Amino acid sequence: CRQLKDIKKRYHDPELKLAIIGEYNTGKSTFINAMLKKEYLSTENIPTTVIPTYIRWNGKPNTPPTIKIKLANDEKEYKIKNDRILLEKRLGITLNHVDDFERITTNNDLIGIVSRVTVVFPIDDRFQNFCLIDTPGVNPGAEESKEHVNITRSVLKEEADATIILFPAHMAGNRSAFEFISENVAHLLKDAAFVITKSDMIDSKKELGKISKYLQGLVKREYGLERQTIYTC
């Protein structure tokens, strides 16, 4: 059966996949950059990430990052550098090697055409067998975001081993976010990390402390997680 096949696949795969999730404009890409102390992902584009972005560190030493595109219904991953003509034909866009990564990962028209984008950085022992996943925003109430929600739901169900859940400081108790988590992240909640982002939008540390305590209470009430640590950045 499919479940047994998936279990066998994960058993033989040593890679830990950590998914970063949150609603639109929670600062997922900014958070990843801050966590890794390097500007890996673009944070200036609107719309934000709509294609799952996988970040790995198993490329050849002392080489530029490699960008790979996995097309829907195609098991092969295509490198922009080697397969530009084929990809231009399949994607319907011109690739120029300057901002290809951002133009693909933030392009709503490519949903259903591109299933994921992978950025492979030179091998780094600190991130051995480790993969970060930047996911599309999950705003279930927004009509235009249904596909984004479905994509992130699929990543969490089929691939993620762990997750970091982001809440912007000014919307820490958003009901729709908690509903999405209840429906799609229950199997990952035991070891999930909860982070308040955009804390610089709050005027005082005292107010930020109140928000953190409030979120901690919601997490306990909604998911039964006692004394869950709430991080801020």
N, C-alpha and C positions, 0 to 999 in steps of 0.2 A: 504494500500500500504506500501511498505518498508520504504519510507521516513517518513510517519506518525508513523510507529512503532518505528523508530529510535528516532524521536522527543519525543515520550512518554517515551522511555527508558532513554533519557538524562534528561527529566524533573524530573523523580523520582530518579535520581542518583545525590547525593550532591557533588560528587568528582570532583575536578578541575584537569584536565589532562594538564600538561604543557610539550610540546614536545620540545626537543633540537635538532635542525637540522643544517646541514652543510655538506660540502664535506669531502672526506676522509682526515684524519689527520688534521682536523681543531682543534682538541683538545676537542671534545664533552665530553668524559669521564673525562678528566682532569678538564674541566670547571665545571662539576657537582660536582666533589670532592671539588674544590675550593669554589664554591658557598655554599656548605653545611659544609665546614670546616672539612671534614672528608674523609678518603680514602674509599669511598663506592665502587668505580668501579676500575677495573684494567686498568692501562694506559701503560702497557709494552708489550702487546701482538700484534703480527702482524700475520694475518690480524686483523683489528679492528672490532668493533661491526658489526655483520651482522644479528643478531636476535634482534628484539625490546626488550628492557629491561625496565620493569616497576618497579619503586621503590615506596614502600608504607610504612607507619608508623602506622599500626593498629594491630601489633602482640601482644602477651602476654608480660607484663612487665618482665624485667630481664631475658629474654630468648635470645638465639642466633638467628641470622637472619634465616628465613625460605626461602628456594628456591623452587619455584613452576614452573612446566613446563606445558604449554598448547600445546598439539599436534594439528596438522592440522586436521580439520574435526572431532574434539572431543571437546565437550563443557566442559568436566571436566578438572580441573587443578590437576596435580599429584605432590606430594611432593617427592623430592629426598630421604628424610630421610625415608619415609614410603613405597614408591613405587619403590625402586631401581631396583629390578629384572624385573618388568614390563617395566620400562623405558630403561633399558639396552637392552632388547629384541627389543623394538620399535625403539630405536635410533641407535643400532648397535655399541655402544661404552661401555667401562667399566667405571663405576662411582666409584670414590674412596673417595668422600667427601672432598678432599683436594683442587683441582682446578676445580671441576665440573662446577662451574658458568662460568669461563673464557672459558673452553673447549667447552661449549655448545654455548655461545653467540658469539664466534668468528669462529665457524665452518661452512664453506660454504656448506659442505655436508648435513647439517641439515636444510637448506632452503627448505621449502615445507613439512618438517616433523615436525618441531617445529614452531609454530606461534608466541610464545612469551615466555619470561622468566620473572618471577616476583620475586623480592626480598622483603620480608616483614620484616621490622625492628620492634622492640618493640614500642608500642604506644608512641607517642610524641605529646603533645598538640600543639606544634609549627607547626606541619604538619598535623593537623586534616583535613580529607577529601581532602587530597592533594596527587597527584601522578605525579612523574617525569618520562618522557619517554626518554631514550637514544636510538636514532634511527640510522639505518645504514646510511653510507655516501651516498651522492647524487651527483655522477659524471656522468651525462647523456651521456657524450661523450665516456665513457669507456665501451667497449663491455661486459666485465666480470662483470660490476656493474649493468646491467639492472634489475636483480632481486632485488638488494638492493634498487634501485630507486623505483621500484613498491611497495615494502614493506613499505617504508617511505611514499610514496604517499597515500597508504591505511590508514596508521595511521593518517595522517593529515586530510584526508577526513572523516573518520568514527569516530575518537575518540578524537582528540586534541581539547581543548577549547582555548588554547593560545600557543604561541611559542616564543622561543628565537632563533634567527638566528645568526650563527657564521660565521665569515670570518677571516681566518688567515691573519696576518698583511702583509705578503709578496704576498698575492693573493687576496687582498680586492676587486678588481674589476673584478673578474673572470666572464666571460660572461655566462658560463654554469650554474653557481649558480643563477644568476639573472633570467635566463630563467626558471629554475625549480621553483623558487619562484613565478614568474608570473603565471605559469600554475597550481600550486598546493597550494599556500599559500595565495591567494588573499583574501579569506574569513577570514583570521586571521591577516591581515596586520595592521588593525587599531590600535590594541593594542600590536603588536609585538615589541620585544626588539631586537636591532641590536648590536652585540658585536664583536669587533676586538680582536681576540685571538693571542697568541704568540707574544705579543708586545715586549718581551725581545729580539726578533730577529732583532729589529730595533735599530740602533746605537744611535739615539738622540731623545729627546722629540719633537724637532722641526719637524723632519721627520715624526714622528708618528702623530703629529698634522696635517700635510699635508695629510697623508693617511686618517685620520678621516674626514677631511673636504671634501676630494675627494669622500669618500664613502657616506657622507651625501648628496652631490650633485647628485650622482647616484640614491640614494633612492628617492630623490625628483623628478628627471627626469623620472625614471622608474615607480614609484608607486604614485606619486603625494602627498607624505608625506612631508609637510612643516616643516622645522626646526626639523627634527627627531633627537633625541639624539642618539649619537653613543658612546657606552661604550667601554672601553678597559680593558684588563686584561692580 
